[in-house]
Amino acid sequence: MNKFLHLGSLFRELWSFARQNKAWWMIPTVVVLLILGVLIFSGQAMAPFIYTLF
């Protein structure tokens, strides 16, 4: 639970930084990196179950 609070404050701080400095290019970059991280993590977690399908 504590990790999610820190993660939320990190995203809030990133959003305020991008808004204040008009660095809007940072938001899509972070979103793409998060999506890639989730895909890599879920791919590793689902690997044993994928083999049973074939």
Residue pairs with C-beta under 8 A, 6 or more apart in sequence:
14 26
14 30
15 27
17 23
17 26
18 24
18 26
18 27
